[in-house]
Amino acid sequence: MVKLVPMDEEAFSRYSDWSVKNYADEKVKAGNWPLEGSLERSREEFNKLLKDGLRTENNYLYTAMDGDRDVGILWIAIMKHDGVNDTIWIYDIVVNENMRGKGYGYQIMNALEEKAKELNQSSILLHVFGHNTPAIELYKKCGYDITNMVMQKNLNIR
């Protein structure tokens, strides 16, 4: 059973390096950003969101543990929704590559629901890239509904 453990500084350092690169790659893959400058842009957004690192107000970063095994990461923040602090935003959920396909994503999402209740939050929101089919299927399995959709057509004129 997965337990969410507050991330320590060493894990945060590893995660921040990986996350900046991964987010840049995902934005390029989705066609949102050009490759050139994507890493710098991603680093800027990451540092803006977590300006005080692990101590950034209303942000919670966890290592997902199954016993003594690190199986993934969860980064959430408490957001204002309709002017009230009652919504958790999932910035990132990651199942370690060697742990995928074993049900850990589902367990992390269930642990998150318990954490949301502890934090007295009434809803959870997230963004998922359209090309991330496994994540979309996981969120559907967990009971998430599509509330918005952005679509794009590339005209390949450059």
Secondary structure per residue as TSV (DSSP state, phi and psi in degrees):
chain	resnum	aa	ss	phi	psi
A	1	M	-	360.0	132.1
A	2	V	E	-76.8	137.0
A	3	K	E	-123.8	137.1
A	4	L	E	-91.2	118.5
A	5	V	E	-113.3	129.3
A	6	P	E	-51.7	133.1
A	7	M	-	-67.9	141.7
A	8	D	-	-95.5	171.2
A	9	E	H	-60.2	-39.7
A	10	E	H	-64.0	-46.1
A	11	A	H	-65.6	-37.2
A	12	F	H	-63.6	-40.6
A	13	S	H	-61.5	-46.4
A	14	R	H	-63.2	-44.9
A	15	Y	H	-63.5	-44.2
A	16	S	H	-62.5	-41.8
A	17	D	H	-61.0	-48.0
A	18	W	H	-64.6	-45.0
A	19	S	H	-62.9	-43.5
A	20	V	H	-60.1	-46.5
A	21	K	H	-66.3	-44.9
A	22	N	H	-62.6	-44.4
A	23	Y	H	-64.3	-42.4
A	24	A	H	-59.6	-46.2
A	25	D	H	-59.8	-43.4
A	26	E	H	-66.3	-40.5
A	27	K	H	-65.7	-38.0
A	28	V	H	-67.4	-46.5
A	29	K	H	-59.6	-37.5
A	30	A	T	-76.7	-9.3
A	31	G	T	83.7	12.6
A	32	N	S	-82.2	-32.1
A	33	W	S	-130.3	150.4
A	34	P	-	-75.4	156.0
A	35	L	S	-59.1	-44.8
A	36	E	T	-64.1	122.0
A	37	G	T	85.7	-1.9
A	38	S	H	-66.0	-38.4
A	39	L	H	-64.9	-43.7
A	40	E	H	-65.2	-40.8
A	41	R	H	-64.1	-42.1
A	42	S	H	-64.2	-44.1
A	43	R	H	-61.1	-41.2
A	44	E	H	-61.5	-45.7
A	45	E	H	-64.2	-43.9
A	46	F	H	-59.3	-49.1
A	47	N	H	-66.3	-30.8
A	48	K	H	-69.1	-42.2
A	49	L	H	-71.1	-37.8
A	50	L	T	-116.3	57.3
A	51	K	T	-60.5	-26.1
A	52	D	T	-112.6	27.0
A	53	G	G	57.2	-134.9
A	54	L	G	-63.7	-18.2
A	55	R	G	-97.2	13.3
A	56	T	-	-66.9	126.7
A	57	E	T	-54.6	138.3
A	58	N	T	64.5	12.9
A	59	N	E	-113.3	140.2
A	60	Y	E	-133.0	123.0
A	61	L	E	-117.8	129.8
A	62	Y	E	-127.0	149.0
A	63	T	E	-97.5	129.0
A	64	A	E	-86.3	121.8
A	65	M	E	-118.2	138.1
A	66	D	E	-115.8	97.2
A	67	G	T	66.4	-122.4
A	68	D	T	-99.9	11.9
A	69	R	E	-99.1	125.5
A	70	D	E	-78.3	116.4
A	71	V	E	-111.8	-9.5
A	72	G	E	172.9	-167.3
A	73	I	E	-139.9	147.7
A	74	L	E	-138.1	129.8
A	75	W	E	-124.0	120.4
A	76	I	E	-130.0	161.5
A	77	A	E	-141.5	147.6
A	78	I	E	-86.3	125.7
A	79	M	E	-118.1	158.2
A	80	K	E	-82.8	130.6
A	81	H	E	-130.4	119.9
A	82	D	T	56.2	36.2
A	83	G	T	80.4	3.9
A	84	V	E	-123.7	140.3
A	85	N	E	-77.5	82.8
A	86	D	E	-138.0	15.0
A	87	T	E	-130.9	135.4
A	88	I	E	-97.8	134.1
A	89	W	E	-107.0	126.7
A	90	I	E	-86.2	111.3
A	91	Y	E	-81.0	-36.4
A	92	D	E	-159.0	138.6
A	93	I	E	-135.2	127.0
A	94	V	E	-133.7	129.4
A	95	V	E	-101.3	126.8
A	96	N	-	-53.4	140.2
A	97	E	G	-52.0	-42.6
A	98	N	G	-76.1	-2.0
A	99	M	G	-111.9	0.2
A	100	R	T	-70.6	151.0
A	101	G	T	81.0	11.7
A	102	K	S	-115.5	9.8
A	103	G	S	88.5	6.8
A	104	Y	H	-71.1	-33.6
A	105	G	H	-58.6	-46.0
A	106	Y	H	-62.5	-41.9
A	107	Q	H	-66.8	-37.8
A	108	I	H	-64.6	-42.3
A	109	M	H	-63.1	-38.9
A	110	N	H	-66.2	-41.4
A	111	A	H	-63.4	-35.8
A	112	L	H	-62.4	-42.2
A	113	E	H	-59.4	-40.4
A	114	E	H	-64.9	-40.9
A	115	K	H	-64.1	-40.1
A	116	A	H	-60.3	-41.5
A	117	K	H	-64.3	-42.2
A	118	E	H	-59.4	-36.9
A	119	L	T	-86.2	4.0
A	120	N	T	59.8	42.3
A	121	Q	-	-107.0	140.7
A	122	S	-	-101.6	-7.5
A	123	S	E	-152.4	162.1
A	124	I	E	-129.8	130.2
A	125	L	E	-118.5	155.7
A	126	L	E	-156.0	165.1
A	127	H	-	-118.6	142.7
A	128	V	-	-136.6	135.5
A	129	F	-	-66.9	139.2
A	130	G	T	-59.1	-25.3
A	131	H	T	-84.7	-3.3
A	132	N	-	-92.7	69.3
A	133	T	H	-56.2	-44.6
A	134	P	H	-58.6	-40.8
A	135	A	H	-67.4	-41.8
A	136	I	H	-59.4	-43.8
A	137	E	H	-64.2	-40.1
A	138	L	H	-60.7	-47.7
A	139	Y	H	-64.2	-38.8
A	140	K	H	-62.2	-43.8
A	141	K	H	-61.2	-32.3
A	142	C	T	-84.1	-1.2
A	143	G	T	95.4	13.4
A	144	Y	-	-80.4	143.6
A	145	D	-	-111.5	149.6
A	146	I	-	-74.6	126.2
A	147	T	-	-111.0	-22.4
A	148	N	-	-148.4	157.4
A	149	M	-	-148.5	133.3
A	150	V	-	-112.0	132.1
A	151	M	-	-123.7	153.3
A	152	Q	-	-143.3	144.4
A	153	K	-	-124.1	120.7
A	154	N	-	-85.0	131.0
A	155	L	-	-93.4	-6.4
A	156	N	-	49.9	49.6
A	157	I	-	-98.8	-1.9
A	158	R	-	-110.2	360.0
